[in-house]
């Protein structure tokens, strides 16, 4: 038995040795891919040392703290939120309160022909005087009365006309809506400021005549706005319920439709005030409607054309006043519109 086993081993051929040699290693070879796959997957999942991580990178050019931002960016950030609304409200309140004080108007109109136009910084005149010797600072403050009274009257009057005819056209429909819409389209096709200049020149009235003219010219815009806003809510379920209760049209429009469109009405009124301020100042600059001795920002700009080299503040002060008050009215109107949009969402 032992001889046969000893002679059989050397008697193997080279092919038999090649076939038999890999057999003991075949179990190891079969297990190698199973053990190599997890290591390869782990190697692929592990981050490379030289691979950048975009999730952890932060731009180095954008500082987080607001004080590190450039000055224009800080101004835009401050004027984009509630701070702008607060500043604009304070400006409008201060302008309205100053305009109601009658003593400023009497003091601002005091003339000193002997003094004439003196530059800013003169003793007793921080912004200098105009050609008639009137203090520019006091004259600018007194001009707040016409800057607030006229635009507020125009905005309120035009919106009142717009509410009456706009709600009537939206709720009634039919030939009433057609007639009101055609008249509004005809009025909107006319240039507002040019028509106001022509009417002011023909009538030859004073400041409040110009206010009445602009009130009638601004009314078509409000009629179209109110009509569009009312039509968007005319078939809401709460209005259908009000009709089923057989409420009167006046009650439905006053108690149900108007509260829904009230934010749009408020925003439009502030925008009308801003446009009316610029329009009235334009007529005053042309010498229409306001007396030469009155305290008005547009009139100040007109009188300052001959005093730009003697005292530039005669033109700078009323110009800045018009810009600041007009922008404040626009900011308040935009804030009301944004609040109304968030409320609807």
BALOMAR-960018 format. One record per residue (C-alpha): chain; residue number from 1; x, y, z; residue in three letters. Coordinates in Angstrom, 2 decimals. Layout:
<sites>
('A'; NUM; (X; Y; Z); 'Ala'),
...
</sites>
This chain:
<sites>
('A'; 1; (0.00; 0.00; 0.00); 'Unk'),
('A'; 2; (2.81; 2.37; 0.90); 'Unk'),
('A'; 3; (4.78; 1.47; -2.24); 'Unk'),
('A'; 4; (1.94; 2.28; -4.49); 'Unk'),
('A'; 5; (1.36; 5.65; -2.87); 'Unk'),
('A'; 6; (5.03; 6.52; -3.11); 'Unk'),
('A'; 7; (5.30; 5.54; -6.80); 'Unk'),
('A'; 8; (2.06; 7.25; -7.78); 'Unk'),
('A'; 9; (3.22; 10.69; -6.70); 'Unk'),
('A'; 10; (6.35; 10.79; -8.84); 'Unk'),
('A'; 11; (4.40; 9.28; -11.73); 'Unk'),
('A'; 12; (2.22; 12.32; -12.24); 'Unk'),
('A'; 13; (2.55; 14.08; -15.53); 'Unk'),
('A'; 14; (3.22; 17.86; -15.81); 'Unk'),
('A'; 15; (-0.34; 18.38; -16.95); 'Unk'),
('A'; 16; (-1.66; 16.59; -13.87); 'Unk'),
('A'; 17; (0.53; 18.76; -11.66); 'Unk'),
('A'; 18; (-0.73; 21.90; -13.35); 'Unk'),
('A'; 19; (-4.35; 20.81; -12.97); 'Unk'),
('A'; 20; (-3.95; 19.76; -9.38); 'Unk'),
('A'; 21; (-1.92; 22.78; -8.24); 'Unk'),
('A'; 22; (-4.65; 25.37; -8.43); 'Unk'),
('A'; 23; (-7.22; 23.16; -6.66); 'Unk'),
('A'; 24; (-6.10; 23.95; -3.09); 'Unk'),
('A'; 25; (-5.97; 27.65; -3.96); 'Unk'),
('A'; 26; (-9.43; 27.75; -5.57); 'Unk'),
('A'; 27; (-11.34; 28.27; -2.27); 'Unk'),
('A'; 28; (-9.12; 31.24; -1.49); 'Unk'),
('A'; 29; (-9.62; 32.65; -4.96); 'Unk'),
('A'; 30; (-13.37; 32.35; -4.60); 'Unk'),
('A'; 31; (-13.34; 34.25; -1.37); 'Unk'),
('A'; 32; (-11.11; 37.06; -2.62); 'Unk'),
('A'; 33; (-13.76; 38.96; -4.64); 'Unk'),
('A'; 34; (-16.20; 38.86; -1.72); 'Unk'),
('A'; 35; (-13.63; 40.32; 0.62); 'Unk'),
('A'; 36; (-12.30; 42.80; -1.95); 'Unk'),
('A'; 37; (-15.69; 44.34; -2.83); 'Unk'),
('A'; 38; (-16.37; 45.89; 0.58); 'Unk'),
('A'; 39; (-12.90; 47.32; 0.70); 'Unk'),
('A'; 40; (-13.33; 48.81; -2.77); 'Unk'),
('A'; 41; (-16.72; 50.26; -1.86); 'Unk'),
('A'; 42; (-15.33; 51.67; 1.35); 'Unk'),
('A'; 43; (-12.43; 53.14; -0.57); 'Unk'),
('A'; 44; (-14.78; 54.72; -3.09); 'Unk'),
('A'; 45; (-17.08; 56.12; -0.40); 'Unk'),
('A'; 46; (-14.30; 57.62; 1.65); 'Unk'),
('A'; 47; (-13.51; 61.23; 0.60); 'Unk'),
('A'; 48; (-10.29; 61.88; -1.17); 'Unk'),
('A'; 49; (-7.84; 64.04; 0.73); 'Unk'),
('A'; 50; (-7.42; 66.43; -2.23); 'Unk'),
('A'; 51; (-11.14; 66.68; -3.14); 'Unk'),
('A'; 52; (-12.68; 70.10; -2.26); 'Unk'),
('A'; 53; (-15.85; 70.11; -0.19); 'Unk'),
('A'; 54; (-18.29; 72.63; -1.75); 'Unk'),
('A'; 55; (-20.77; 72.24; 1.11); 'Unk'),
('A'; 56; (-18.33; 73.63; 3.64); 'Unk'),
('A'; 57; (-17.01; 76.44; 1.45); 'Unk'),
('A'; 58; (-18.31; 79.95; 2.09); 'Unk'),
('A'; 59; (-17.70; 83.00; -0.06); 'Unk'),
('A'; 60; (-15.12; 85.15; 1.54); 'Unk'),
('A'; 61; (-16.36; 88.30; -0.20); 'Unk'),
('A'; 62; (-19.76; 88.43; 1.59); 'Unk'),
('A'; 63; (-19.45; 89.38; 5.26); 'Unk'),
('A'; 64; (-22.21; 88.29; 7.56); 'Unk'),
('A'; 65; (-22.35; 91.30; 9.83); 'Unk'),
('A'; 66; (-24.29; 94.28; 8.43); 'Unk'),
('A'; 67; (-21.65; 96.72; 9.65); 'Unk'),
('A'; 68; (-19.06; 95.04; 7.43); 'Unk'),
('A'; 69; (-21.13; 95.65; 4.29); 'Unk'),
('A'; 70; (-20.29; 98.59; 2.02); 'Unk'),
('A'; 71; (-22.18; 101.79; 2.63); 'Unk'),
('A'; 72; (-24.57; 101.50; -0.39); 'Unk'),
('A'; 73; (-25.44; 97.92; 0.60); 'Unk'),
('A'; 74; (-26.11; 98.99; 4.20); 'Unk'),
('A'; 75; (-28.34; 101.80; 2.97); 'Unk'),
('A'; 76; (-30.30; 99.43; 0.73); 'Unk'),
('A'; 77; (-30.72; 96.93; 3.57); 'Unk'),
('A'; 78; (-31.86; 99.64; 5.99); 'Unk'),
('A'; 79; (-34.30; 101.13; 3.50); 'Unk'),
('A'; 80; (-35.78; 97.76; 2.47); 'Unk'),
('A'; 81; (-37.56; 96.88; 5.69); 'Unk'),
('A'; 82; (-39.61; 98.39; 8.44); 'Unk'),
('A'; 83; (-37.01; 101.11; 9.06); 'Unk'),
('A'; 84; (-37.95; 102.73; 5.76); 'Unk'),
('A'; 85; (-41.61; 102.67; 6.73); 'Unk'),
('A'; 86; (-40.85; 104.21; 10.12); 'Unk'),
('A'; 87; (-38.69; 106.98; 8.67); 'Unk'),
('A'; 88; (-41.24; 107.75; 5.94); 'Unk'),
('A'; 89; (-44.07; 107.92; 8.47); 'Unk'),
('A'; 90; (-42.11; 110.28; 10.69); 'Unk'),
('A'; 91; (-41.31; 112.52; 7.72); 'Unk'),
('A'; 92; (-44.96; 112.73; 6.71); 'Unk'),
('A'; 93; (-46.12; 113.38; 10.27); 'Unk'),
('A'; 94; (-43.51; 116.09; 10.78); 'Unk'),
('A'; 95; (-44.44; 117.75; 7.48); 'Unk'),
('A'; 96; (-48.15; 117.65; 8.34); 'Unk'),
('A'; 97; (-47.62; 119.07; 11.84); 'Unk'),
('A'; 98; (-45.34; 121.85; 10.59); 'Unk'),
('A'; 99; (-47.83; 122.74; 7.88); 'Unk'),
('A'; 100; (-50.56; 123.22; 10.48); 'Unk'),
('A'; 101; (-48.62; 125.81; 12.45); 'Unk'),
('A'; 102; (-49.69; 129.27; 11.18); 'Unk'),
('A'; 103; (-46.80; 131.15; 12.80); 'Unk'),
('A'; 104; (-44.27; 129.69; 10.37); 'Unk'),
('A'; 105; (-46.15; 131.10; 7.42); 'Unk'),
('A'; 106; (-46.24; 134.63; 8.82); 'Unk'),
('A'; 107; (-42.57; 134.61; 9.83); 'Unk'),
('A'; 108; (-41.42; 133.10; 6.53); 'Unk'),
('A'; 109; (-43.07; 135.81; 4.43); 'Unk'),
('A'; 110; (-41.26; 138.70; 6.15); 'Unk'),
('A'; 111; (-39.24; 140.54; 3.51); 'Unk'),
('A'; 112; (-36.02; 142.48; 3.79); 'Unk'),
('A'; 113; (-35.35; 144.14; 0.44); 'Unk'),
('A'; 114; (-32.26; 145.91; 1.79); 'Unk'),
('A'; 115; (-30.67; 142.61; 2.83); 'Unk'),
('A'; 116; (-31.48; 140.85; -0.43); 'Unk'),
('A'; 117; (-30.05; 137.44; -1.23); 'Unk'),
('A'; 118; (-27.28; 136.35; 1.15); 'Unk'),
('A'; 119; (-25.53; 132.96; 1.10); 'Unk'),
('A'; 120; (-26.08; 130.14; 3.57); 'Unk'),
('A'; 121; (-24.38; 130.50; 6.92); 'Unk'),
('A'; 122; (-25.12; 134.19; 7.35); 'Unk'),
('A'; 123; (-25.85; 135.27; 10.92); 'Unk'),
('A'; 124; (-29.51; 134.64; 11.63); 'Unk'),
('A'; 125; (-30.08; 132.84; 8.32); 'Unk'),
('A'; 126; (-28.78; 129.26; 8.35); 'Unk'),
('A'; 127; (-29.78; 128.67; 4.71); 'Unk'),
('A'; 128; (-29.45; 132.28; 3.62); 'Unk'),
('A'; 129; (-32.19; 134.41; 2.05); 'Unk'),
('A'; 130; (-33.82; 134.78; -1.35); 'Unk'),
('A'; 131; (-34.03; 137.84; -3.59); 'Unk'),
('A'; 132; (-36.71; 139.41; -1.37); 'Unk'),
('A'; 133; (-34.71; 138.89; 1.81); 'Unk'),
('A'; 134; (-36.93; 136.05; 3.07); 'Unk'),
('A'; 135; (-35.30; 133.34; 5.14); 'Unk'),
('A'; 136; (-34.97; 130.19; 3.02); 'Unk'),
('A'; 137; (-35.22; 127.85; 6.00); 'Unk'),
('A'; 138; (-38.45; 129.34; 7.28); 'Unk'),
('A'; 139; (-39.84; 129.62; 3.75); 'Unk'),
('A'; 140; (-39.17; 125.93; 3.11); 'Unk'),
('A'; 141; (-40.85; 124.91; 6.37); 'Unk'),
('A'; 142; (-43.86; 127.09; 5.58); 'Unk'),
('A'; 143; (-44.14; 125.47; 2.17); 'Unk'),
('A'; 144; (-45.09; 122.20; 3.86); 'Unk'),
('A'; 145; (-48.67; 123.47; 4.16); 'Unk'),
('A'; 146; (-49.33; 123.49; 0.43); 'Unk'),
('A'; 147; (-47.24; 120.33; 0.01); 'Unk'),
('A'; 148; (-49.59; 118.36; 2.27); 'Unk'),
('A'; 149; (-52.99; 120.07; 2.03); 'Unk'),
('A'; 150; (-53.35; 120.00; -1.75); 'Unk'),
('A'; 151; (-52.13; 116.42; -2.39); 'Unk'),
('A'; 152; (-54.26; 115.04; 0.45); 'Unk'),
('A'; 153; (-57.35; 116.80; -0.92); 'Unk'),
('A'; 154; (-56.63; 115.51; -4.43); 'Unk'),
('A'; 155; (-56.11; 111.92; -3.25); 'Unk'),
('A'; 156; (-59.23; 111.88; -1.06); 'Unk'),
('A'; 157; (-61.46; 113.55; -3.66); 'Unk'),
('A'; 158; (-60.26; 111.42; -6.57); 'Unk'),
('A'; 159; (-60.65; 108.22; -4.55); 'Unk'),
('A'; 160; (-64.16; 109.20; -3.45); 'Unk'),
('A'; 161; (-65.17; 109.64; -7.09); 'Unk'),
('A'; 162; (-63.42; 106.39; -7.98); 'Unk'),
('A'; 163; (-65.23; 104.43; -5.27); 'Unk'),
('A'; 164; (-68.67; 105.69; -6.29); 'Unk'),
('A'; 165; (-68.37; 105.09; -10.02); 'Unk'),
('A'; 166; (-65.99; 102.12; -9.85); 'Unk'),
('A'; 167; (-68.18; 100.10; -7.48); 'Unk'),
('A'; 168; (-71.28; 101.10; -9.44); 'Unk'),
('A'; 169; (-69.78; 99.91; -12.71); 'Unk'),
('A'; 170; (-68.51; 96.64; -11.25); 'Unk'),
('A'; 171; (-71.68; 95.70; -9.36); 'Unk'),
('A'; 172; (-74.29; 96.88; -11.90); 'Unk'),
('A'; 173; (-72.66; 95.86; -15.17); 'Unk'),
('A'; 174; (-74.53; 96.15; -18.41); 'Unk'),
('A'; 175; (-74.86; 99.51; -20.12); 'Unk'),
('A'; 176; (-73.87; 101.37; -16.92); 'Unk'),
('A'; 177; (-70.50; 99.61; -16.87); 'Unk'),
('A'; 178; (-70.09; 100.20; -20.60); 'Unk'),
('A'; 179; (-70.81; 103.93; -20.34); 'Unk'),
('A'; 180; (-68.53; 104.50; -17.35); 'Unk'),
('A'; 181; (-65.73; 102.49; -18.94); 'Unk'),
('A'; 182; (-65.90; 104.45; -22.21); 'Unk'),
('A'; 183; (-65.76; 107.80; -20.40); 'Unk'),
('A'; 184; (-62.82; 106.58; -18.32); 'Unk'),
('A'; 185; (-60.95; 105.41; -21.41); 'Unk'),
('A'; 186; (-61.53; 108.78; -23.06); 'Unk'),
('A'; 187; (-60.17; 110.62; -20.02); 'Unk'),
('A'; 188; (-57.16; 108.33; -19.75); 'Unk'),
('A'; 189; (-56.20; 109.02; -23.36); 'Unk'),
('A'; 190; (-55.55; 112.68; -22.51); 'Unk'),
('A'; 191; (-52.22; 113.85; -21.03); 'Unk'),
('A'; 192; (-52.98; 114.76; -17.43); 'Unk'),
('A'; 193; (-50.33; 117.38; -16.75); 'Unk'),
('A'; 194; (-50.71; 119.10; -20.12); 'Unk'),
('A'; 195; (-54.49; 119.25; -19.72); 'Unk'),
('A'; 196; (-54.07; 120.66; -16.19); 'Unk'),
('A'; 197; (-51.77; 123.38; -17.52); 'Unk'),
('A'; 198; (-54.30; 124.32; -20.20); 'Unk'),
('A'; 199; (-57.23; 124.34; -17.77); 'Unk'),
('A'; 200; (-55.30; 126.32; -15.15); 'Unk'),
('A'; 201; (-54.35; 128.88; -17.76); 'Unk'),
('A'; 202; (-57.91; 129.19; -19.08); 'Unk'),
('A'; 203; (-59.63; 129.33; -15.70); 'Unk'),
('A'; 204; (-57.00; 131.54; -14.13); 'Unk'),
('A'; 205; (-57.89; 130.45; -10.61); 'Unk'),
('A'; 206; (-55.79; 130.01; -7.53); 'Unk'),
('A'; 207; (-54.21; 127.09; -5.77); 'Unk'),
('A'; 208; (-57.45; 125.33; -4.86); 'Unk'),
('A'; 209; (-58.73; 125.60; -8.41); 'Unk'),
('A'; 210; (-55.68; 123.59; -9.47); 'Unk'),
('A'; 211; (-56.49; 121.10; -6.72); 'Unk'),
('A'; 212; (-60.01; 120.67; -8.12); 'Unk'),
('A'; 213; (-58.66; 120.24; -11.65); 'Unk'),
('A'; 214; (-56.24; 117.50; -10.60); 'Unk'),
('A'; 215; (-58.96; 115.85; -8.53); 'Unk'),
('A'; 216; (-61.10; 115.44; -11.64); 'Unk'),
('A'; 217; (-58.14; 114.34; -13.77); 'Unk'),
('A'; 218; (-56.99; 111.70; -11.27); 'Unk'),
('A'; 219; (-60.49; 110.27; -10.79); 'Unk'),
('A'; 220; (-60.49; 108.07; -13.97); 'Unk'),
('A'; 221; (-57.44; 106.17; -12.73); 'Unk'),
('A'; 222; (-59.20; 105.44; -9.45); 'Unk'),
('A'; 223; (-62.43; 104.40; -11.18); 'Unk'),
('A'; 224; (-60.57; 101.83; -13.22); 'Unk'),
('A'; 225; (-58.61; 100.60; -10.22); 'Unk'),
('A'; 226; (-61.67; 100.22; -7.98); 'Unk'),
('A'; 227; (-63.66; 98.54; -10.74); 'Unk'),
('A'; 228; (-60.91; 95.97; -11.36); 'Unk'),
('A'; 229; (-60.47; 95.26; -7.64); 'Unk'),
('A'; 230; (-64.22; 94.86; -7.12); 'Unk'),
('A'; 231; (-64.65; 92.57; -10.13); 'Unk'),
('A'; 232; (-62.00; 90.18; -8.76); 'Unk'),
('A'; 233; (-64.12; 89.64; -5.60); 'Unk'),
('A'; 234; (-67.61; 90.01; -7.03); 'Unk'),
('A'; 235; (-68.29; 86.25; -7.20); 'Unk'),
('A'; 236; (-66.77; 85.24; -3.88); 'Unk'),
('A'; 237; (-68.90; 82.99; -1.64); 'Unk'),
('A'; 238; (-69.51; 85.64; 1.01); 'Unk'),
('A'; 239; (-70.99; 87.97; -1.60); 'Unk'),
('A'; 240; (-73.22; 85.18; -2.89); 'Unk'),
('A'; 241; (-74.41; 84.63; 0.67); 'Unk'),
('A'; 242; (-75.13; 88.35; 1.04); 'Unk'),
('A'; 243; (-77.23; 88.27; -2.13); 'Unk'),
('A'; 244; (-79.15; 85.25; -0.87); 'Unk'),
('A'; 245; (-79.99; 87.22; 2.25); 'Unk'),
('A'; 246; (-81.49; 89.87; -0.08); 'Unk'),
('A'; 247; (-79.32; 92.68; 1.28); 'Unk'),
('A'; 248; (-79.43; 95.98; -0.55); 'Unk'),
('A'; 249; (-76.68; 96.74; -3.11); 'Unk'),
('A'; 250; (-75.52; 99.74; -1.08); 'Unk'),
('A'; 251; (-75.16; 97.56; 2.03); 'Unk'),
('A'; 252; (-73.26; 94.88; 0.11); 'Unk'),
('A'; 253; (-70.88; 97.40; -1.46); 'Unk'),
('A'; 254; (-70.26; 99.33; 1.76); 'Unk'),
('A'; 255; (-70.07; 96.47; 4.26); 'Unk'),
('A'; 256; (-68.72; 93.58; 2.18); 'Unk'),
('A'; 257; (-66.94; 94.78; -0.97); 'Unk'),
('A'; 258; (-65.19; 97.90; 0.35); 'Unk'),
('A'; 259; (-63.42; 96.15; 3.30); 'Unk'),
('A'; 260; (-61.90; 93.67; 0.85); 'Unk'),
('A'; 261; (-60.47; 96.31; -1.49); 'Unk'),
('A'; 262; (-59.52; 98.74; 1.30); 'Unk'),
('A'; 263; (-55.74; 97.96; 1.21); 'Unk'),
('A'; 264; (-55.67; 98.68; -2.52); 'Unk'),
('A'; 265; (-57.53; 101.93; -1.93); 'Unk'),
('A'; 266; (-55.09; 103.02; 0.79); 'Unk'),
('A'; 267; (-52.03; 102.28; -1.32); 'Unk'),
('A'; 268; (-53.48; 104.13; -4.31); 'Unk'),
('A'; 269; (-54.23; 107.19; -2.19); 'Unk'),
('A'; 270; (-50.62; 107.53; -1.04); 'Unk'),
('A'; 271; (-49.38; 107.12; -4.60); 'Unk'),
('A'; 272; (-51.84; 109.79; -5.73); 'Unk'),
('A'; 273; (-50.53; 112.10; -3.02); 'Unk'),
('A'; 274; (-46.99; 111.68; -4.32); 'Unk'),
('A'; 275; (-48.01; 112.35; -7.92); 'Unk'),
('A'; 276; (-50.17; 115.29; -6.89); 'Unk'),
('A'; 277; (-47.29; 116.88; -4.98); 'Unk'),
('A'; 278; (-45.08; 116.79; -8.07); 'Unk'),
('A'; 279; (-47.91; 117.98; -10.34); 'Unk'),
('A'; 280; (-48.86; 120.92; -8.12); 'Unk'),
('A'; 281; (-45.22; 121.89; -7.76); 'Unk'),
('A'; 282; (-44.90; 121.84; -11.55); 'Unk'),
('A'; 283; (-47.82; 124.25; -11.94); 'Unk'),
('A'; 284; (-46.40; 126.48; -9.22); 'Unk'),
('A'; 285; (-43.04; 126.46; -10.97); 'Unk'),
('A'; 286; (-44.77; 127.71; -14.11); 'Unk'),
('A'; 287; (-46.49; 130.44; -12.11); 'Unk'),
('A'; 288; (-50.01; 128.97; -12.38); 'Unk'),
('A'; 289; (-52.34; 128.85; -9.43); 'Unk'),
('A'; 290; (-50.10; 130.12; -6.66); 'Unk'),
('A'; 291; (-49.48; 133.75; -5.84); 'Unk'),
('A'; 292; (-45.92; 135.08; -6.17); 'Unk'),
('A'; 293; (-45.70; 135.88; -2.45); 'Unk'),
('A'; 294; (-46.97; 132.51; -1.20); 'Unk'),
('A'; 295; (-44.79; 129.92; 0.50); 'Unk'),
('A'; 296; (-44.69; 127.00; -1.92); 'Unk'),
('A'; 297; (-41.86; 124.68; -2.91); 'Unk'),
('A'; 298; (-42.60; 124.88; -6.61); 'Unk'),
('A'; 299; (-42.73; 128.66; -6.44); 'Unk'),
('A'; 300; (-39.42; 128.70; -4.57); 'Unk'),
('A'; 301; (-37.80; 126.73; -7.38); 'Unk'),
('A'; 302; (-39.14; 129.20; -9.91); 'Unk'),
('A'; 303; (-37.84; 132.21; -7.95); 'Unk'),
('A'; 304; (-34.45; 130.55; -7.40); 'Unk'),
('A'; 305; (-33.51; 130.46; -11.07); 'Unk'),
('A'; 306; (-31.94; 133.91; -10.80); 'Unk'),
('A'; 307; (-30.24; 133.24; -7.46); 'Unk'),
('A'; 308; (-28.31; 130.03; -8.13); 'Unk'),
('A'; 309; (-24.94; 131.77; -7.93); 'Unk'),
('A'; 310; (-25.83; 134.10; -5.06); 'Unk'),
('A'; 311; (-27.42; 131.46; -2.82); 'Unk'),
('A'; 312; (-27.79; 127.91; -4.21); 'Unk'),
('A'; 313; (-29.84; 126.88; -1.18); 'Unk'),
('A'; 314; (-32.83; 128.76; -2.61); 'Unk'),
('A'; 315; (-33.15; 125.93; -5.14); 'Unk'),
('A'; 316; (-31.57; 123.03; -3.23); 'Unk'),
('A'; 317; (-33.81; 123.28; -0.16); 'Unk'),
('A'; 318; (-37.23; 123.12; -1.90); 'Unk'),
('A'; 319; (-35.96; 120.54; -4.40); 'Unk'),
('A'; 320; (-34.80; 118.19; -1.64); 'Unk'),
('A'; 321; (-38.06; 118.78; 0.25); 'Unk'),
('A'; 322; (-40.14; 117.73; -2.77); 'Unk'),
('A'; 323; (-38.02; 114.62; -3.33); 'Unk'),
('A'; 324; (-38.00; 113.51; 0.32); 'Unk'),
('A'; 325; (-41.74; 113.96; 0.91); 'Unk'),
('A'; 326; (-42.64; 112.36; -2.42); 'Unk'),
('A'; 327; (-40.42; 109.34; -1.78); 'Unk'),
('A'; 328; (-41.86; 108.99; 1.74); 'Unk'),
('A'; 329; (-45.39; 108.87; 0.31); 'Unk'),
('A'; 330; (-44.32; 106.21; -2.18); 'Unk'),
('A'; 331; (-42.70; 104.10; 0.54); 'Unk'),
('A'; 332; (-45.84; 104.18; 2.66); 'Unk'),
('A'; 333; (-47.97; 103.24; -0.34); 'Unk'),
('A'; 334; (-45.66; 100.35; -1.27); 'Unk'),
('A'; 335; (-45.69; 99.13; 2.33); 'Unk'),
('A'; 336; (-49.49; 99.07; 2.38); 'Unk'),
('A'; 337; (-49.52; 97.15; -0.91); 'Unk'),
('A'; 338; (-47.02; 94.59; 0.39); 'Unk'),
('A'; 339; (-49.03; 94.08; 3.57); 'Unk'),
('A'; 340; (-52.19; 93.58; 1.52); 'Unk'),
('A'; 341; (-50.46; 90.97; -0.69); 'Unk'),
('A'; 342; (-49.24; 89.02; 2.34); 'Unk'),
('A'; 343; (-52.71; 89.19; 3.86); 'Unk'),
('A'; 344; (-54.30; 87.69; 0.72); 'Unk'),
('A'; 345; (-51.78; 84.85; 0.66); 'Unk'),
</sites>
